[in-house]
């Protein structure tokens, strides 16, 4: 098969999502394409991916229509991985392959950023958008068509934000007007929404699952059955996802789908996990099974998040479905996995609800304000996992300085200071259980 897709990100999510979908399209004879995976940061899984020739096993497990599903797919859609930090020339060669027509990315919420400090001669530039700009410029110089670009990062207008960053780099590097026009006309930066809970490498089940497979797989991956991909535009002819039975929606506007999903599912996760981890829990399932944390999540969803969305029956049913997905007995979703890059996640997933709730009611939502205090407390532990600068600042800065950090939140949050400090004091002096109970009333 020909290599047709460039994928930025080798983590568990895209391997449980897009790479499985490409595998299914290939398997049904609807598509004839392989994925080349690019490692977007300096350290990653590319050596292991190449050692296994791109092949890994994806376990898909959960409850569907009342029936227990426990499937395993041997995924063969990835041809190889490329590490631009060790072989930049090989990375640039991807732009010269005329068969390449799709780019997929998931570099976390922090991945789509314009630094403005990089050079086009960096090999590679630091940020994902800068790396992409270099690749697109190489494509332009080769006289080849552009790409369908499917950005899967969980930020609003992910495709547009990525395009804006690319255009900023083109301006910074004083690239030609012709190249800028080519970016805009020859490439389709699609806003998308992705939804599948991926629980990654099943470290607690490795022996059992290895025995089931009959072979070692360092990249075995786990996820729930449910999946949804909402994409602005319609490229079904070029990328026949619907024909392969994938739950994809081609649409003119992804916003209503994204807002509901990010606010309820991702916002529920991010509001809960750091406080739950400080409380001593390890997985989302443990949170649902714990009476205190389970009650906290219910209150967060149905008294704070869903009312700001309109409290429609559709919103309420989505919330109830999210609770069922979180309680999936097969899903061992590690809280520390969700906690990665929590500052940017909080800004994208939780803060908009806090601000809308405050504007509508004139008071702060208790649970989500509590979750911001928990975020500060968590970043003062050694379990925080974020950019080095962010972790250093969050560990030592005062609450006042943290809330004033517009670079992190997009605005000054000083108006939340007294409430956040109150909850943080509770956590530090009374312990997490009593602090949770205080919020629950």
C-alpha positions as MATLAB code, in Angstrom:
seq = 'XXXXXXXXXXXXXXXXXXXXXXXXXXXXXXXXXXXXXXXXXXXXXXXXXXXXXXXXXXXXXXXXXXXXXXXXXXXXXXXXXXXXXXXXXXXXXXXXXXXXXXXXXXXXXXXXXXXXXXXXXXXXXXXXXXXXXXXXXXXXXXXXXXXXXXXXXXXXXXXXXXXXXXXXXXXXXXXXXXXXXXXXXXXXXXXXXXXXXXXXXXXXXXXXXXXXXXXXXXXXXXXXXXXXXXXXXXXXXXXXXXXXXXXXXXXXXXXXXXXXXXXXXXXXXXXXXXXXXXXXXXXXXXXXXXXXXXXXXXXXXXXXXXXXXXXXXXXXXXXXXXXXXXXXXXXXXXXXXXXXXXXXXXXXXXXXXXXXXXXXXXXXXXXXXXXXXXXXXXXXXXXXXXXXXXXXXXXXXXXXXXXXXXXXXXXXXXXXXXXXXXXXXXXXXXXXXXXXXXXXX';
ca = [
       0.000    0.000    0.000;
       1.064    3.571   -0.618;
       1.835    5.995    2.186;
      -0.978    8.549    2.028;
      -1.306   10.023    5.517;
       1.109   12.014    7.699;
       0.203   11.811   11.370;
       1.657   14.081   14.057;
       1.440   12.164   17.321;
       2.181    8.529   18.128;
       0.286    8.369   21.426;
      -2.489    6.060   22.449;
      -5.375    8.264   21.361;
      -4.688    8.480   17.624;
      -3.691    4.814   17.571;
      -7.096    3.949   19.092;
      -8.904    6.361   16.783;
      -7.709    7.450   13.323;
      -5.268    4.573   12.825;
      -7.977    2.021   13.630;
     -10.308    3.763   11.172;
      -7.701    3.689    8.395;
      -7.119    0.002    9.153;
     -10.854   -0.670    8.754;
     -11.060    1.270    5.481;
      -8.101   -0.700    4.124;
      -9.514   -3.993    5.361;
     -12.788   -3.392    3.505;
     -11.032   -2.419    0.282;
     -12.366    1.144    0.470;
      -8.971    2.764    0.865;
      -5.423    1.964   -0.099;
      -3.240    3.900    2.269;
      -0.742    3.727    5.082;
       0.060    6.212    7.829;
       3.516    7.658    8.496;
       3.695    8.795   12.106;
       5.793   11.846   13.010;
       6.988   12.302   16.580;
       6.059   15.906   17.485;
       8.278   16.240   20.575;
      11.865   15.263   21.340;
      11.069   12.055   23.227;
       8.484    9.526   22.162;
       7.557    6.061   20.957;
       8.929    6.140   17.412;
      11.790    3.681   18.128;
       9.323    1.147   19.555;
       6.871    1.772   16.716;
       9.566    1.041   14.129;
      10.801   -1.975   16.063;
       7.287   -3.436   15.687;
       7.033   -2.303   12.038;
       4.057   -0.115   12.951;
       1.920   -3.084   14.031;
       0.149   -3.165   17.397;
      -3.000   -4.568   19.026;
      -5.960   -2.377   19.890;
      -8.407   -3.641   22.517;
     -11.900   -2.101   22.244;
     -14.061   -2.895   25.252;
     -17.292   -1.786   26.825;
     -21.057   -2.116   26.857;
     -22.926   -1.635   23.587;
     -26.727   -2.010   23.445;
     -26.569   -3.897   26.726;
     -24.019   -6.367   25.377;
     -20.490   -6.740   26.710;
     -17.927   -6.183   23.929;
     -14.288   -7.233   24.314;
     -12.665   -7.023   20.880;
      -9.052   -6.945   19.768;
      -7.824   -5.637   16.407;
      -4.328   -6.186   15.033;
      -3.812   -2.744   13.504;
      -1.636   -2.644   10.384;
      -2.337    0.838    9.029;
       0.965    2.416   10.153;
       3.912    1.880    7.822;
       6.639    3.514    9.930;
       7.541    6.347   12.237;
       9.760    9.359   11.605;
      11.583   11.273   14.345;
      12.420   14.760   13.019;
      14.775   15.281   15.950;
      17.080   12.488   14.764;
      16.372   12.476   11.008;
      15.083   15.829    9.840;
      15.900   15.074    6.211;
      13.577   12.060    6.274;
      10.862   14.278    7.727;
      11.194   16.773    4.876;
      11.057   13.944    2.319;
       7.453   13.291    3.358;
       6.483   16.549    1.650;
       7.817   15.255   -1.680;
       5.563   12.188   -1.803;
       2.722   13.032   -4.227;
       0.533   10.262   -2.740;
       0.321   12.038    0.605;
      -3.002   13.840    0.844;
      -4.115   13.823    4.496;
      -2.469   15.200    7.647;
      -3.832   14.211   11.058;
      -2.609   15.646   14.341;
      -3.126   15.273   18.060;
      -0.431   17.118   19.975;
      -2.588   17.881   23.095;
      -4.214   21.227   23.835;
      -0.751   22.718   24.389;
       0.474   21.623   20.956;
      -1.107   24.322   18.809;
       0.928   27.341   19.837;
       2.804   30.143   18.131;
       6.126   30.733   19.850;
       7.550   33.290   17.454;
      11.113   32.457   18.486;
      11.931   29.738   15.968;
      13.819   29.898   12.696;
      12.905   28.176    9.452;
      16.445   26.772    9.573;
      15.853   24.966   12.868;
      16.007   21.218   12.334;
      13.347   20.877   13.572;
      11.575   23.955   14.946;
      10.196   23.394   18.440;
       6.428   23.824   18.052;
       4.104   21.597   16.039;
       2.716   24.488   13.896;
       6.276   25.551   13.024;
       7.182   21.988   12.034;
       4.040   21.868    9.898;
       4.878   25.203    8.249;
       8.304   23.888    7.262;
       6.700   20.754    5.796;
       4.104   22.781    3.863;
       6.786   25.093    2.501;
       8.740   22.077    1.303;
       5.544   20.801   -0.363;
       4.928   24.182   -2.015;
       8.478   24.335   -3.400;
       8.005   20.842   -4.839;
       4.988   22.102   -6.817;
       2.622   19.530   -5.287;
      -1.012   19.909   -4.135;
      -1.862   20.678   -0.513;
      -3.512   18.509    2.134;
      -6.728   17.768    3.967;
      -5.580   18.669    7.503;
      -7.548   17.104   10.357;
      -6.533   18.688   13.643;
      -7.739   16.569   16.585;
      -6.493   18.752   19.450;
      -9.241   19.562   21.944;
      -9.360   23.325   21.537;
     -12.069   25.453   19.968;
     -11.638   25.982   16.224;
      -8.629   23.649   16.202;
      -8.227   23.744   12.412;
      -8.523   27.527   12.229;
      -6.142   28.012   15.168;
      -3.590   25.767   13.481;
      -3.957   27.699   10.209;
      -3.507   30.999   12.055;
      -0.267   29.733   13.621;
       1.040   28.531   10.254;
       0.299   31.917    8.672;
       2.104   33.664   11.533;
       5.193   31.524   10.937;
       5.045   32.254    7.204;
       5.017   35.967    8.044;
       7.751   35.640   10.698;
      10.012   33.831    8.238;
       9.163   36.275    5.434;
       8.014   33.541    3.098;
       6.466   34.534   -0.226;
       2.956   35.831   -0.825;
       2.559   32.965   -3.303;
       3.207   30.470   -0.508;
       0.655   32.181    1.740;
      -1.945   31.992   -1.043;
      -1.067   28.328   -1.589;
      -1.600   27.613    2.132;
      -5.048   29.175    2.027;
      -6.251   27.797   -1.312;
      -4.588   24.409   -1.631;
      -5.010   23.159    1.956;
      -8.142   22.431    3.959;
      -7.629   23.092    7.682;
     -10.712   21.347    9.088;
     -12.142   22.040   12.510;
     -12.920   18.686   14.098;
     -14.292   17.054   17.218;
     -12.996   13.692   18.405;
     -14.602   11.495   21.036;
     -13.295    8.180   22.303;
     -11.969    7.452   25.773;
      -8.547    5.919   25.249;
      -7.001    4.258   28.271;
      -3.647    3.561   26.670;
      -1.146    0.880   27.550;
      -2.780   -1.589   29.982;
       0.112   -1.906   32.428;
      -2.030   -3.716   35.020;
      -3.179   -6.330   32.491;
      -0.035   -6.881   30.439;
       0.526  -10.517   31.466;
      -3.109  -11.483   30.904;
      -3.424   -9.713   27.550;
      -0.037  -10.939   26.319;
      -1.188  -14.488   26.999;
      -4.382  -13.771   25.072;
      -2.374  -12.423   22.123;
       0.259  -15.125   22.220;
       2.971  -12.543   21.573;
       4.609   -9.529   23.183;
       3.338   -6.118   22.136;
       4.975   -3.059   23.700;
       2.373   -0.837   22.008;
      -0.815   -2.691   22.950;
      -3.536   -0.114   23.495;
      -6.966   -0.005   25.112;
     -10.033    2.158   24.518;
     -13.797    2.133   24.832;
     -16.134    0.951   22.059;
     -17.811    4.346   21.592;
     -16.304    6.710   19.038;
     -17.336    9.867   17.197;
     -15.501   12.074   14.707;
     -17.183   15.321   13.640;
     -15.400   17.094   10.774;
     -16.197   20.402    9.089;
     -16.304   19.818    5.356;
     -17.059   16.723    3.318;
     -14.157   14.643    2.099;
     -15.901   11.294    2.127;
     -14.828   10.571   -1.466;
     -11.154   11.045   -0.628;
     -11.403    9.565    2.863;
     -14.361    7.126    2.983;
     -14.911    6.892    6.723;
     -18.713    6.632    6.640;
     -18.583    3.901    4.013;
     -16.382    1.886    6.380;
     -18.956    2.143    9.152;
     -17.078    4.743   11.175;
     -19.249    7.081   13.262;
     -18.190   10.237   11.426;
     -20.281   13.344   10.819;
     -19.302   15.635    7.952;
     -20.830   19.016    8.784;
     -20.723   22.740    8.072;
     -20.400   23.596   11.771;
     -18.697   21.504   14.426;
     -19.332   24.002   17.254;
     -22.522   22.598   18.839;
     -21.120   19.056   18.855;
     -17.796   20.192   20.260;
     -19.168   22.461   22.945;
     -21.350   19.741   24.443;
     -18.634   17.104   24.353;
     -15.744   19.256   25.598;
     -17.772   20.886   28.375;
     -19.457   17.711   29.681;
     -17.076   14.807   29.017;
     -13.679   16.524   29.027;
     -14.771   19.204   31.473;
     -16.115   16.530   33.794;
     -12.819   14.659   33.613;
     -10.657   17.711   34.230;
     -12.876   19.056   37.031;
     -12.640   15.759   38.903;
      -9.282   14.086   38.344;
      -6.799   16.293   40.199;
      -8.900   16.509   43.355;
      -9.570   12.770   43.118;
      -5.863   12.059   42.770;
      -5.094   14.210   45.820;
      -7.820   12.207   47.603;
      -5.875    9.023   46.791;
      -7.680    7.499   43.813;
      -5.973    6.222   40.654;
      -8.598    5.613   37.935;
     -11.818    7.160   36.659;
     -13.687    3.940   37.525;
     -12.535    4.273   41.149;
     -13.937    7.830   41.123;
     -17.350    6.605   39.955;
     -17.321    3.833   42.583;
     -16.413    6.243   45.395;
     -19.524    7.798   46.964;
     -17.890   11.154   47.695;
     -16.089   11.681   44.388;
     -19.003   10.194   42.446;
     -21.347   12.699   44.114;
     -18.900   15.499   43.310;
     -18.904   14.552   39.623;
     -22.713   14.351   39.540;
     -23.016   17.781   41.127;
     -20.415   19.220   38.730;
     -22.179   17.827   35.656;
     -25.840   18.352   36.482;
     -25.744   21.479   38.651;
     -22.915   23.457   37.091;
     -21.881   22.353   33.584;
     -25.154   21.255   31.962;
     -27.204   24.267   33.204;
     -24.760   26.624   31.430;
     -25.347   24.722   28.166;
     -29.123   25.208   28.391;
     -30.170   22.144   30.399;
     -31.877   20.598   27.370;
     -32.958   16.982   27.444;
     -30.246   16.222   24.881;
     -27.613   17.719   27.201;
     -28.929   15.767   30.194;
     -28.964   12.484   28.273;
     -25.408   13.134   27.065;
     -24.399   13.688   30.693;
     -25.992   10.415   31.763;
     -24.260    8.595   28.897;
     -20.921   10.080   29.958;
     -21.390    8.661   33.469;
     -22.030    5.216   31.948;
     -18.892    5.527   29.802;
     -16.823    6.593   32.805;
     -18.111    3.533   34.697;
     -17.108    1.109   31.903;
     -15.703   -1.913   33.794;
     -13.008   -2.463   31.144;
     -11.759    1.085   31.168;
      -8.893    1.679   33.574;
      -8.371    5.313   32.721;
      -5.478    6.525   34.843;
      -6.035    9.888   36.500;
      -2.392   10.784   35.945;
      -2.869   10.226   32.208;
      -5.744   12.717   32.136;
      -3.717   15.073   34.356;
      -1.084   15.648   31.634;
      -0.933   19.373   30.701;
      -3.757   20.221   33.100;
      -3.264   23.989   32.919;
      -4.110   24.181   29.218;
      -6.830   21.547   29.646;
      -8.464   23.549   32.453;
      -8.430   26.673   30.301;
     -10.067   24.883   27.349;
     -12.428   22.498   29.137;
     -13.499   24.047   32.450;
     -12.846   27.782   32.571;
     -15.436   28.712   29.893;
     -18.149   27.052   32.011;
     -16.968   28.845   35.164;
     -17.114   32.209   33.376;
     -20.559   31.592   31.854;
     -21.937   30.332   35.180;
     -20.543   33.402   36.962;
     -21.995   35.758   34.378;
     -25.431   34.128   34.559;
     -25.698   33.705   38.340;
     -23.357   36.307   39.793;
     -21.570   33.672   41.867;
     -18.853   31.112   41.273;
     -19.727   27.437   40.735;
     -18.526   25.647   43.876;
     -17.310   22.388   42.341;
     -15.341   23.881   39.486;
     -13.826   26.576   41.692;
     -12.822   23.765   44.045;
     -11.260   21.989   41.063;
      -9.099   25.047   40.311;
      -7.873   25.004   43.914;
      -7.144   21.286   43.485;
      -5.176   22.057   40.315;
      -2.945   24.466   42.249;
      -2.504   21.913   45.049;
      -1.688   19.165   42.550;
       0.956   21.249   40.777;
       2.710   21.602   44.121;
       3.226   17.836   44.207;
       5.783   15.825   42.251;
       3.065   14.146   40.139;
       2.355   17.182   37.955;
       3.324   16.659   34.307;
       3.411   19.752   32.122;
       5.877   22.081   30.444;
       8.924   22.706   32.611;
       8.284   26.447   32.851;
       4.658   25.895   33.847;
       5.529   23.346   36.525;
       8.261   25.556   37.990;
       5.938   28.566   38.161;
       2.920   26.694   39.526;
       4.950   24.963   42.230;
       6.170   28.136   43.912;
       3.878   31.002   42.879;
       1.200   32.430   45.155;
      -2.466   31.881   44.371;
      -2.731   35.569   43.505;
       0.109   35.378   40.987;
      -1.235   32.170   39.469;
      -4.705   33.636   38.941;
      -3.263   36.818   37.419;
      -1.282   34.784   34.851;
      -3.208   35.770   31.723;
      -0.740   33.770   29.619;
      -2.214   30.598   31.167;
      -5.899   31.485   31.427;
      -6.509   34.001   28.649;
      -7.637   36.573   31.222;
      -7.039   37.737   34.796;
      -8.838   35.448   37.279;
      -8.148   37.531   40.380;
     -11.888   37.753   41.070;
     -11.732   34.059   42.045;
      -8.892   34.492   44.541;
     -10.777   34.459   47.855;
     -12.825   31.375   46.947;
      -9.856   29.470   45.540;
      -7.747   30.290   48.594;
     -10.581   29.177   50.868;
     -10.774   25.747   49.222;
      -7.001   25.378   49.086;
      -6.809   26.109   52.805;
      -9.443   23.425   53.446;
      -7.456   20.873   51.460;
      -4.243   21.703   53.291;
      -5.651   21.828   56.828;
      -8.656   19.489   56.844;
      -7.680   16.956   54.180;
      -9.351   16.131   50.877;
     -12.285   14.133   52.267;
     -13.529   16.940   54.504;
     -12.878   19.471   51.745;
     -14.977   17.422   49.304;
     -17.783   17.100   51.855;
     -17.750   20.840   52.470;
     -18.262   21.512   48.751;
     -21.011   18.903   48.559;
     -22.797   20.587   51.462;
];
